[in-house]
């Protein structure tokens, strides 16, 4: 019995190490995407990390107007085992209730390893997740340079439960930091472009 448990433990350890290395390789690839001179393809970023972390759907949501407006900005899904949720904004706003947003604003990750095991007080959330065929999920907050919550990255499994390990989550949080920096850089770029266009128009007027 002890030998059997040790053998099983070694298999689990090897699988965990394999997943960890896959995620670290994905982070390196995503770094190259963000460092490219062209605009980063965030759908591609989600596909890379979604496949590496063995989830069926991953997405980026944005918050606007003091977090009262929520929408899907980008999404990737494994078409064989999941469907697109981009048109389900109503369920998104219902699920991202004030208590969940408050947790994300406190820089907490939100994890559900088994949707069916949620206690009775979470019946509404369970029903929403079931309509999305979600078995387990992880949500990581994304912050702006000013420290305010600007979005979140979601990871969802539709085929089985999953325990999210601490080191795995910390590695995935690196990607949320990259997204934050990319958004800030994009905002600066467009602000400079708009300012340049304005001054060009003024120059044309006074010529």
KARAHU-V572147 format. One record per pair of residues at least 24 apart in sequence whose ideal C-beta (glycine too) atoms are under 10 Angstrom apart, sorted by the first residue. I is the first residue (numbers start at 1). J is the second residue. D is the distance in Angstrom with one decimal. If there is no record, write none. Layout:
{{I:J:D} {I:J:D}}
This chain:
{{15:54:9.9} {16:165:6.7} {16:167:8.9} {16:168:8.0} {18:54:9.8} {19:52:8.0} {19:53:7.2} {19:54:6.4} {19:165:8.7} {19:168:7.0} {20:52:9.9} {20:53:9.9} {20:165:8.2} {20:167:6.6} {20:168:6.4} {20:171:7.2} {21:52:9.3} {22:49:9.8} {22:51:8.3} {22:52:4.4} {22:53:7.6} {22:54:7.9} {23:49:7.3} {23:52:5.0} {23:53:5.6} {23:54:9.2} {23:167:9.4} {23:168:6.5} {23:171:5.2} {23:172:6.9} {23:174:9.4} {23:175:9.2} {24:52:8.6} {24:171:6.3} {24:174:9.3} {25:52:6.8} {26:50:8.9} {26:51:7.7} {26:52:3.5} {26:53:7.4} {26:171:9.0} {26:172:9.4} {26:175:8.3} {27:52:8.4} {27:171:6.3} {27:172:8.3} {27:174:5.6} {27:175:6.4} {27:178:8.2} {30:174:8.7} {30:175:6.0} {30:178:6.4} {30:179:9.3} {31:174:8.8} {31:175:9.2} {31:178:6.9} {33:178:8.9} {33:182:9.3} {34:175:9.4} {34:178:5.3} {34:179:8.4} {34:181:7.5} {34:182:5.4} {34:185:8.8} {35:178:9.5} {35:182:9.8} {39:182:9.2} {39:186:7.6} {39:189:9.2} {40:178:8.9} {40:179:8.9} {40:182:5.7} {40:185:9.4} {40:186:8.6} {41:74:9.0} {42:73:7.4} {42:74:4.3} {42:75:9.5} {42:76:9.3} {42:179:7.4} {42:182:8.0} {42:183:9.6} {43:73:9.8} {43:74:5.3} {43:75:7.2} {43:76:6.1} {44:74:9.4} {44:76:8.3} {45:74:7.8} {45:76:8.5} {45:153:9.5} {45:175:7.4} {45:178:8.2} {45:179:7.7} {45:182:9.0} {46:74:5.8} {46:75:6.7} {46:76:3.8} {46:77:9.0} {46:153:8.1} {46:154:9.7} {46:155:9.5} {46:175:9.4} {46:179:10.0} {47:74:9.9} {47:75:9.8} {47:76:4.4} {47:77:9.3} {47:78:9.5} {48:76:8.6} {48:175:9.4} {49:76:8.4} {49:153:8.3} {49:155:8.2} {49:171:9.7} {49:172:7.2} {49:175:5.9} {50:75:9.5} {50:76:4.8} {50:77:7.7} {50:78:7.3} {50:82:9.7} {50:155:7.4} {50:156:9.4} {51:76:8.4} {51:78:8.1} {52:171:9.9} {52:172:9.7} {53:138:8.8} {53:155:6.3} {53:157:9.6} {53:162:9.6} {53:164:9.5} {53:168:7.6} {53:171:9.1} {53:172:6.8} {53:175:9.8} {54:78:9.6} {54:155:9.6} {54:157:8.1} {54:159:9.7} {54:162:8.4} {55:81:9.8} {55:82:8.7} {55:136:8.9} {55:137:8.7} {55:138:8.2} {55:154:9.2} {55:155:4.6} {55:156:6.1} {55:157:5.5} {55:158:8.7} {55:159:9.6} {55:162:8.2} {56:80:8.5} {56:81:4.6} {56:82:4.0} {56:83:9.6} {56:133:8.4} {56:134:8.9} {56:135:8.8} {56:155:9.1} {56:156:6.3} {56:157:5.7} {56:158:4.4} {56:159:6.2} {56:160:9.6} {57:81:8.5} {57:82:4.4} {57:83:8.2} {57:84:8.3} {57:85:7.0} {57:132:8.2} {57:133:9.0} {57:134:8.2} {57:137:9.1} {57:154:7.8} {57:155:7.8} {57:156:4.4} {57:157:8.2} {57:158:6.8} {58:82:9.7} {58:138:9.3} {58:153:7.0} {58:154:6.4} {58:155:5.0} {58:156:7.1} {58:172:9.7} {58:175:9.9} {59:84:9.3} {59:85:7.0} {59:86:8.0} {59:92:9.4} {59:139:9.8} {59:152:8.8} {59:153:7.4} {59:154:5.0} {59:155:8.6} {59:156:8.0} {60:142:7.5} {60:151:5.9} {60:152:7.4} {60:153:5.6} {60:154:7.8} {60:175:9.9} {60:176:9.1} {60:179:6.7} {60:183:9.8} {61:89:9.6} {61:92:6.8} {61:96:7.5} {61:139:8.9} {61:142:8.9} {61:150:9.9} {61:151:5.7} {61:152:5.3} {61:153:8.2} {61:154:6.8} {62:142:8.7} {62:150:6.8} {62:151:4.7} {62:152:8.7} {62:183:8.9} {63:96:8.4} {63:101:7.7} {63:104:8.9} {63:105:9.6} {63:141:9.7} {63:142:9.1} {63:144:9.9} {63:148:8.7} {63:149:5.9} {63:150:6.1} {63:151:6.0} {63:152:7.9} {64:150:9.0} {64:151:9.7} {66:148:9.1} {66:149:9.8} {67:96:8.4} {67:98:8.6} {67:101:5.3} {67:102:9.4} {67:104:8.9} {67:105:7.7} {67:148:8.7} {67:149:6.3} {67:150:9.2} {68:93:8.9} {68:98:9.7} {68:101:9.4} {69:93:8.4} {70:94:9.9} {70:95:9.1} {70:96:5.3} {70:101:8.6} {70:151:9.2} {70:152:9.1} {71:151:9.9} {72:154:9.3} {73:151:6.9} {73:179:9.8} {73:183:9.8} {74:151:9.7} {74:153:9.4} {74:179:9.4} {75:154:9.1} {77:156:8.6} {77:158:8.9} {78:157:9.9} {78:158:8.1} {78:159:8.9} {80:159:9.6} {81:133:8.5} {81:157:8.9} {81:158:5.4} {81:159:5.4} {82:132:8.6} {82:133:6.9} {82:134:9.0} {82:156:7.3} {82:157:8.9} {82:158:4.8} {82:159:8.5} {83:132:8.3} {83:133:7.6} {83:158:8.7} {85:131:9.7} {85:132:6.0} {85:133:9.8} {85:134:9.5} {85:154:9.2} {85:156:8.6} {88:128:9.2} {88:131:8.2} {88:132:7.2} {90:128:9.8} {91:127:9.6} {91:128:5.2} {91:129:9.1} {91:131:6.7} {91:132:7.1} {92:128:8.9} {92:132:9.7} {92:154:9.6} {94:124:7.5} {94:125:8.6} {94:127:9.5} {94:128:5.9} {95:124:8.7} {95:125:6.3} {95:128:4.9} {95:129:7.5} {95:132:8.8} {95:134:9.8} {95:137:9.8} {95:139:9.7} {95:154:9.9} {96:139:8.8} {96:152:8.1} {96:154:9.9} {97:124:8.6} {97:125:8.0} {100:125:8.5} {100:139:7.9} {100:152:9.4} {101:141:9.3} {101:149:7.1} {101:152:9.1} {102:149:9.6} {103:139:9.0} {103:141:8.5} {104:139:7.0} {104:140:8.5} {104:141:4.1} {104:142:8.9} {104:143:9.2} {104:149:5.7} {104:151:9.4} {104:152:5.9} {105:141:7.4} {105:143:8.9} {105:147:9.6} {105:148:8.0} {105:149:4.8} {106:141:8.7} {106:149:9.4} {107:140:9.7} {107:141:6.1} {107:143:7.5} {107:147:9.4} {107:149:8.8} {107:173:9.5} {108:139:9.4} {108:140:9.6} {108:141:7.6} {109:138:6.6} {109:139:6.8} {109:140:5.5} {109:141:7.6} {109:152:9.8} {109:164:7.9} {109:166:9.7} {109:169:5.8} {109:170:9.3} {109:172:8.8} {109:173:7.5} {109:176:9.6} {110:137:7.8} {110:138:7.3} {110:139:4.2} {110:140:8.2} {110:141:8.5} {110:152:8.4} {110:154:9.0} {111:136:8.0} {111:137:7.3} {111:138:5.2} {111:139:7.7} {111:140:9.5} {111:155:9.5} {111:162:9.2} {111:163:8.7} {111:164:5.1} {111:169:7.6} {112:136:5.8} {112:137:5.1} {112:138:8.0} {112:139:9.0} {112:156:9.5} {112:157:9.8} {112:161:9.1} {112:162:9.3} {112:164:9.2} {113:137:8.9} {113:138:9.1} {113:157:9.5} {113:161:5.6} {113:162:6.0} {113:163:5.1} {113:164:6.8} {114:160:9.3} {114:161:4.2} {114:162:8.4} {114:163:9.0} {115:156:9.8} {115:157:9.4} {115:161:8.0} {116:161:8.1} {117:161:8.0} {129:156:8.4} {132:156:7.2} {132:158:7.9} {133:157:9.5} {133:158:4.5} {133:159:8.8} {134:158:6.2} {135:159:6.7} {135:160:5.6} {135:161:5.5} {135:162:7.5} {136:160:7.5} {136:161:5.0} {136:162:4.2} {136:163:8.2} {136:164:7.9} {137:162:8.7} {137:164:9.0} {138:162:8.3} {138:164:5.1} {138:168:9.0} {138:169:6.8} {138:172:7.4} {140:169:7.3} {140:170:9.9} {140:172:6.0} {140:173:5.6} {140:174:9.9} {140:175:7.9} {140:176:4.8} {140:177:9.7} {140:179:9.6} {141:173:8.9} {141:176:6.7} {141:180:9.5} {142:173:9.7} {142:175:9.2} {142:176:4.7} {142:177:8.2} {142:178:9.6} {142:179:5.3} {142:180:5.3} {142:183:7.8} {143:176:8.1} {143:177:8.6} {143:179:9.8} {143:180:5.7} {143:183:9.9} {144:180:6.7} {144:183:7.3} {144:184:6.8} {144:187:8.8} {145:180:7.3} {145:181:8.3} {145:183:8.9} {145:184:4.9} {145:185:9.9} {145:187:9.1} {145:188:9.7} {146:184:9.4} {150:179:9.0} {150:180:7.1} {150:183:6.6} {150:184:9.2} {151:176:8.4} {151:179:7.2} {151:180:8.3} {151:183:7.8} {152:176:7.9} {152:179:9.8} {153:179:6.9}}
